[in-house]
Amino acid sequence: MTGLTNLITGKLTGFDYTNPISFLDLLIALFLVVGFLVYIRRFPLFRVVLGVLFLIGCSFLFLLINFVYTALVFGVVSNIILISLPLIFAPEIRHYLEKLGRFTFVKVPRFTDNQKRNDFIQNIIDAVYELAERKVGATIVIARKTGLGGTIETGVEIDAKFGAKLLQTIFFPKTALHDGAVVIKGERIVAAGCLLPINAEARLGAPFGTRHRSGLAITMDTDAVVILVSEERGQVSLAENGKLKIDLDRVELGTELHRLL
């Protein structure tokens, strides 16, 4: 791998920017870098990458004004973070490398897959509004690409096929798990009774309480979609990407889920 890197670095010294092929090569490289940044912008890794780029920028800035030791500090810190990235994000990196190795991006979605997705969304809607009609509070976290291992560990692992009756049973007021959140991934209920973090940035006024604040908070750090049922008002809300949409009816919730899932 080092030999390959050295070979590529050696080629850069003779790079001809006037050659149309070389110019195309540069455009493809820029497209890949920008595409990677756009792809990871929803994930926690993106914030780390931005932080590292900021530190590297500070290092160059201080070097230009001859603050050598200050530039060295910023440079060393950014290098330490870059070296640590594979360890910090090892599960996510392994997951996406395995996905890349299966060449899932070349597969065409089948009709049966779309039908299963539609049925899954409809079952969620039916279960949610059954809870809302009875004013049973619920927090349903639907995982997408970001791993929710830390959240799952705070609850009780279930790993059962999603079902409206199972979801309603979990949130029944007299069960041991009804106070926490349910995590759904891949059309399966992965865990219940999970504790969601409270983010100071998730500010909501009355009449919203801890349920809505915590549900909104997890969408600020992950790409999860959270459905919230208020036990006081029987209203259904949806949180995604740090935004909360309140008092949704069946059609509105269905439209949002079809867009997001």
N, C-alpha and C positions, 0 to 999 in steps of 0.2 A: 504493500500500500504506500509506503514511504517512497519507493522507487517510482511509482506512478505519479505521485505528487511532484517529485523532483523533475520528472520528465515534462509534465504539464507546465511547471514553473519555468523551465528552460525554454519552452516554446513561446512563452509570453514575451520574452525579450526580443524575439523577431517577429512579433505580431504586426501585420500589415493592415492598417485601418483603411487604406484606399481600395483594398480588394473587396469586391461585393460579397464573396463567400465569407470572408473574415467579419464583415459588417453584419451579415446574417447570423453568424456564430455569436457575436456580441449581443444581438437582439434576443436570441433564444435564451442566452444565459440570464439576461435581465428579466425576461418574461418568467423564467423559472423562479428567480429570487422573489420577484413581486408576487407571483402566484402563491409561493410558499407563505409569505407574510399575510396575504389575504386569507389563505386557508386557515391559518392558526390564530387569526385575530379573535375568535370566539373562545379560545382556550387559555388557561392560566399561563401556558408556555409563552404566549405572545407578550404578556406583561414583563416576563423575565427577559425576553429578547430585547424589548424596548429599553429596559433598564441597562442591559449590557451595552447596547448601542450608545446610550447616553453617557455611560462611563468612558467608553472609548473616545467619544467626541470630546469629553472634558479633558482626557489625556492629551489629545492632539492640540486642543486649544491652549493648555498650559505649556505645552512644548513649544508652540509658536512664540510665546512671550517669554521664553527662557526660564520658566518655573519648572526646572528639570525634576526636582525631587517630588513636587506635587504631581507632575505628570506621571512619574514613576508609580506613585501610590495608586492613582486611578487605573493605570495600566495593569498593575499586579492584581488589583481587586477584580477587574474585568476578566483577566485570564483565569483566575481561580474559579469564578462563576462559570465561565465557559467549560472548564474542565469538569466541573461538578454537574453540569446539565444532564449528561447521560445517566448519572446516578439518581438525580432527583426525579427525572421523568422516565425512568427505566420501564415501568409498566406500560405507559402510553406509547413509548417508542416501539416496544416489542409488539404491542397490539397492532400498530399500523404497519410495521414491517411484515407481520404475518398476513395482514389484509392485502398488502401490496403483492406478496408472494403468491396469493391465490388468484391474482389478476381479476378481482371482482369488478374493477372499473370497466372491463370490456364486456360485461354481461348485460344483456337487455332484460329489463324487468318483465316478468311474465304476467299474464292476466291473472293467474291464480294468486300471485303475490299481491297484486293490487286489490283483489277481492278480499284476501285475508286482512290486509291493512284496513280496508273500509269496514269490515266486520268488527275488527278490534276497536276502531274509533267509535263505532256505533254502540258497542257494548259498554265502553267507558262513559259515553254520554248518558245511556240508560241508567247506569249505576249511579252516576253523579247526581242526576236530577231526582232519582228515587231518594237519595240521601237528603237532597235539598228540600224536597216536599215534606220530609219528616223532621227537618231542621236538625240533622245530625252533622256535626262538624267533621270536616275531613281535609287532609293535606295529601295530595297525590303527586309524587315526583316522577316524571317520565324522563328517564335518562336517554340521551342521544349519543353523542360521540365522546364527550368528556367522562372519564371514569368517576364513579361515586363511591369508591371503596371505603373511604373514611366515613362517609355518611351511613353506609350499609352496616359497618362494624358497630355503630352505636345502637342498632336495633336487633331484632331477632330474624335470622335468616329463614326464609320460607321456601323459595324457589319452586313456586307452583304456577301452573298455567293460569293466566288471568281469567277471572270469572266475576260477573256482576254480584252474584250471591256471596262469593268469598270476600270481595271488597266490602260489601255491606256488613258482613259478619265481623270483619276486623274493626270497623268503625262503630259497631254497636256500643252504646255508652257504658255498658257493664262489662265489656271485655278488657283484658289487661293491656292490650295494645292500642286502644282507641285514641289515646292522647298523642301518640307520635305520628310520624309521616310514613306513608307506604311508598316504596321505591319500585318502579316498574321498568324493566329493561327487556327488549326483545319480545314483547307481548307476554312476559312472565312477571309475576309478583316476586321480586327478589327478596325483599325484607319488609318488615312492619315494625312499628314502634320506634322508628328512627328519630334522632334528635337533629334538628337543623340549626346551623349557626345563626346568631343574630349579628347583622352587619350594621355598624353605626351609620352607614350611608343610606340604609333602608329606612327612611323617615316617612312615616304615615301617620296622619292625624286621626282623630276620632271619626268614625266608630271602629276603626281597624285596630286589632290587637296583635298579640305575639304570633298567632298563626299566620297572619298575612305578612307581618314583617319578616319572619323567618323564611316563609315561602318566597318572598321577593329577594331576600338576601342571597339564597343559593343560586339564583339565576344571574347574580352579578359576578359570580366566580366561575360558573360553569355554563354550559349550553343547555342545561335541563329545562324542561317545560313543567310548570307546577300548576295544578288545578286546586283551587281552594273553595271549600264550602263553609259558609258562615252558619254557625249553630244559632246565633241570635236572630238573623234576618232571613236565613235560608237562601242567600244569594250565592251565585257561582261566579268566581273570578278566575282569571288566568294570568300567571306571571311568566315572563320570558324576556331575557336579555335586560334585566333590571327595570322592566316596565310592567305595570299592573293594569289589567283591563277588568273592570268590575261590572257586576250585575249583567252577565251574559245570558241570553236565552239559548235554547237548544241549537238553533240555526247558527247563531254567532259562534258558539263554542265549536260546533262541527266545522265551520269554515276555518277557524284558527287552527284546529288540530290537523285538518287536511293540509294546511299550508306549512305547518311546522314539522310534522312527523313523516 
